Amino acid sequence: MQLTTLRNTLFEILLFPTCLVVGSGAMFFLLYHDLYVEAAYFAIPLSVMFLVLVLERLHPINSQWNKNSGDMSTDLYSLVIVAMGLEPLMTAIGPAIAVLILSMITLPSSFSIFVGVPFWLEVLIVILMIDFNKYWYHRFSHTNAFLWRFHSSHHSVKRMYLLNGFRLHPLYHTATYFLAILPPVVLGASQQALIMHSVVLGIAGSFQHANIKLQHGPLNWVFSTNELHRWHHSNIISEGCKNCGAIFSFWDIMFGTYLKDLNRTSSEMGIHGEEFYPMNNYWKQLLVPFLWNRWIAEPMKQKKDTPDS
C-alpha cells in the first residue's frame, strides 16, 4: 500500500471517532470541573462544523455535492431560524415548561430520578433516552401522512453536505423538542447532562450529512454515520424510511429499519412527487403542511389521471 493511500485510509477511518472522542471528552471534562462551560458549549460543535466544511472541499464523497444548485439559501435560512433562533429559545423555556408539568402532576420542581446517579451514568441515560425518543418520532414521521407534511422539507435535498442537515420545518423541530428532549428535563435531568447530549449530537450530526469520504467500519453498527444516512435521503420510499437514528444506528438494527450497503451508491436523493414540491424555496416549504392538498395531493392525482401521450 502506497504511503498516500495509507494516509488517506487512516484519515477516513480515524476522523470521525477522533472528533467524537476528543470533542465529547473535552466537554465532559470541562463540565465535571465546571470550567469554561458556556464557551466550550458553542466552541466545540462550531469547531467540528468548520472542520467538516473545509474537509468537504478537500476529500469529498462526490465533488458535485459541493456545488450550490440553488438550494444553499434554503439551508442557510433554516440554519438561522431553527439552529440560531428556535433551538436557543426552546432550551431557555424548556425548564419552565417542565416545572409547569411537574406542578400539574403535584410533584415538586426539584423532582429528579437522577438523584445519587453518577454524572457519567446520567449523561449516558439522557443521551440514550433522547435518541430513543427521536428515533421513534422520526420513524413515525415517515409512516404518518400528517407528520410527513412537516418532515418532508428535510428530504427536499438532492445532495448531501453539512448544511442541509439543518433543513427542518420549525414546527417539526419544536415537536421534536417536546417529544424527545422535554421528557428527561421533566424527569430531572441536569443542565450539564443536556449540554453533553447537545455537544455529542452536534458532532455526530455534523458528520451524518458530511460530504466527506469516510470509512466507518464497525462504527456503522453503533452510530448513524454518513455511510448509512445517505440511504435515508433516497427518493425510493423503501430506502428513505431506513436509518432513522439521530446519533445511534442500533435503534435501526433493533427495530428493523437498518440499511447498510457499501458496495453500491445510494439511489437518487429527493422525495417522491418532488416535481410538485417547492424544493428550493424555504418560505414555501413553511406553508407546505397547510397547503398539502394544493401542492402535493391534487397535482399528483392530476398526473395519475392524465393518460399517457
PyMOL commands that set and color helices and strands:
alter all, ss='L'
color gray80, all
select helices_A, chain A and resi 3-32+37-58+63-66+72-104+119-143+145-155+162-166+170-186+191-208+217-221+226-232+237-240+250-255+274-276+282-290+292-305
alter helices_A, ss='H'
color red, helices_A
deselect
rebuild
show_as cartoon
